[in-house]
Amino acid sequence: MPPSTRLTTSLAGIPLSNPIVLAAGTAGLIDEMSDVADLSRIGAIVTKSITKEPRPGNPYPRITFTRAGMLNAIGLANPGIDDFVADIAPRVASVPTALIGSIAGDSIEDYVACAKAMEAVEGIGLVELNVSCPNVHSGLEFGADPVALAELVSAVSSSLNDTKLFIKLSPITVGTPNTIVDLARVAIDAGGHGITLTNTVPAMGIDVHTKKPILSNTIGGLSGPAIHPIVVRLVHLVYAQLAKDANIPIMAAGGVTRWQDAAEFILAGASAIQIGAGSFADPRAALKVTKGLDKWVSRMGSTNVSELVGAVIV
Ligand SMILES: Cc1cc2nc3c(=O)[nH]c(=O)nc-3n(C[C@H](O)[C@H](O)[C@H](O)COP(=O)(O)O)c2cc1C
């Protein structure tokens, strides 16, 4: 019997066998999950965020678990783009699924250098900009400052040829005059092909015995089931107010551990769904979610998952 095409999809023209994607920083550099899961059954893998220079990341402890997810302050530990290209990129051809290159930086020049290096890797057709990083010049996160965000996306987009560009936003815009829809619009107007929603929620845990923060960095990012409904709302807003009419794909990331969570994201307007913390709880979560989603699409009477994107009835 030929494989089911119920879950086949595409992101800005890049075909995926299914919409389930392993999120940046939660699946190793590229293929380390192959020990525990058949990667050919995953729609795509996002690399760890790569910066221009190598970064050791924050001191330990930099991960802790909460009652409904996890808190991390890894601090973008990564080998840097030169070592990524020399040591990791040669493995890309043997990864049996699509690869998305995640990049981060603290200056526009660094992002551009990383984006160009990612584009030169055969097999990486899509770059995801992690814009939850402070700009050295202003101290503000790129993703929270529409002027810096527009400059960044426009510089990266004009440095690329055919590579598609997704911009991954933070869920928190409180304290800025901008809504998530404003920021998504800025990113698309500046040359982005899609939006990833979202990165982690800034958060903190305290050890009540030592009275010290649990993470060495004091502040970390919350991910996992606790943030899922927050991100469902953001996907719904961006889809309804921007992406639907402009035909912009959204990748959703936030607390997916069950197929129902992924289905909710699809109904809210996501074309693909990333799984991060869920793989820490169960490294086979992505495979289980894919299986459940396939059955759901069939039960909904649809021949392809794309028919259900944004189909929430409000
Ligand atoms: C341990 C850990 C490391 C992460 N590293 C990155 C990273 O390098 N770049 C990035 O854009 N997001 C990173 N994230 C955020 C995830 O990609 C994802 O956006 C977020 O965790 C929400 O999804 P989830 O609830 O499914 O984990 C990381 C998350 C975790 C838990």
PDBQT file of the ligand as one rigid body, heavy atoms in Angstrom, charges set to zero:
ROOT
HETATM    1  C1  LIG A 401      16.595  22.790  26.565  1.00  0.00    +0.000 C 
HETATM    2  C2  LIG A 401      16.061  23.755  25.557  1.00  0.00    +0.000 A 
HETATM    3  C3  LIG A 401      16.933  24.379  24.663  1.00  0.00    +0.000 A 
HETATM    4  C4  LIG A 401      16.445  25.288  23.722  1.00  0.00    +0.000 A 
HETATM    5  N1  LIG A 401      17.315  25.866  22.837  1.00  0.00    +0.000 NA
HETATM    6  C5  LIG A 401      16.837  26.674  21.861  1.00  0.00    +0.000 A 
HETATM    7  C6  LIG A 401      17.707  27.214  20.878  1.00  0.00    +0.000 A 
HETATM    8  O1  LIG A 401      18.917  26.929  20.836  1.00  0.00    +0.000 OA
HETATM    9  N2  LIG A 401      17.158  28.047  19.956  1.00  0.00    +0.000 N 
HETATM   10  C7  LIG A 401      15.826  28.361  19.919  1.00  0.00    +0.000 A 
HETATM   11  O2  LIG A 401      15.386  29.103  19.022  1.00  0.00    +0.000 OA
HETATM   12  N3  LIG A 401      14.979  27.842  20.837  1.00  0.00    +0.000 NA
HETATM   13  C8  LIG A 401      15.454  27.007  21.787  1.00  0.00    +0.000 A 
HETATM   14  N4  LIG A 401      14.583  26.449  22.694  1.00  0.00    +0.000 N 
HETATM   15  C9  LIG A 401      13.139  26.759  22.598  1.00  0.00    +0.000 C 
HETATM   16  C10 LIG A 401      12.396  25.657  21.833  1.00  0.00    +0.000 C 
HETATM   17  O3  LIG A 401      12.881  25.501  20.522  1.00  0.00    +0.000 OA
HETATM   18  C11 LIG A 401      10.873  25.955  21.785  1.00  0.00    +0.000 C 
HETATM   19  O4  LIG A 401      10.652  27.145  21.057  1.00  0.00    +0.000 OA
HETATM   20  C12 LIG A 401      10.257  26.140  23.159  1.00  0.00    +0.000 C 
HETATM   21  O5  LIG A 401      10.844  25.249  24.089  1.00  0.00    +0.000 OA
HETATM   22  C13 LIG A 401       8.731  25.925  23.159  1.00  0.00    +0.000 C 
HETATM   23  O6  LIG A 401       8.393  24.642  22.717  1.00  0.00    +0.000 OA
HETATM   24  P1  LIG A 401       8.159  23.388  23.727  1.00  0.00    +0.000 P 
HETATM   25  O7  LIG A 401       7.177  23.848  24.760  1.00  0.00    +0.000 OA
HETATM   26  O8  LIG A 401       7.648  22.282  22.851  1.00  0.00    +0.000 OA
HETATM   27  O9  LIG A 401       9.495  23.079  24.328  1.00  0.00    +0.000 OA
HETATM   28  C14 LIG A 401      15.056  25.558  23.653  1.00  0.00    +0.000 A 
HETATM   29  C15 LIG A 401      14.175  24.925  24.548  1.00  0.00    +0.000 A 
HETATM   30  C16 LIG A 401      14.666  24.024  25.482  1.00  0.00    +0.000 A 
HETATM   31  C17 LIG A 401      13.695  23.334  26.401  1.00  0.00    +0.000 C 
ENDROOT
TORSDOF 0
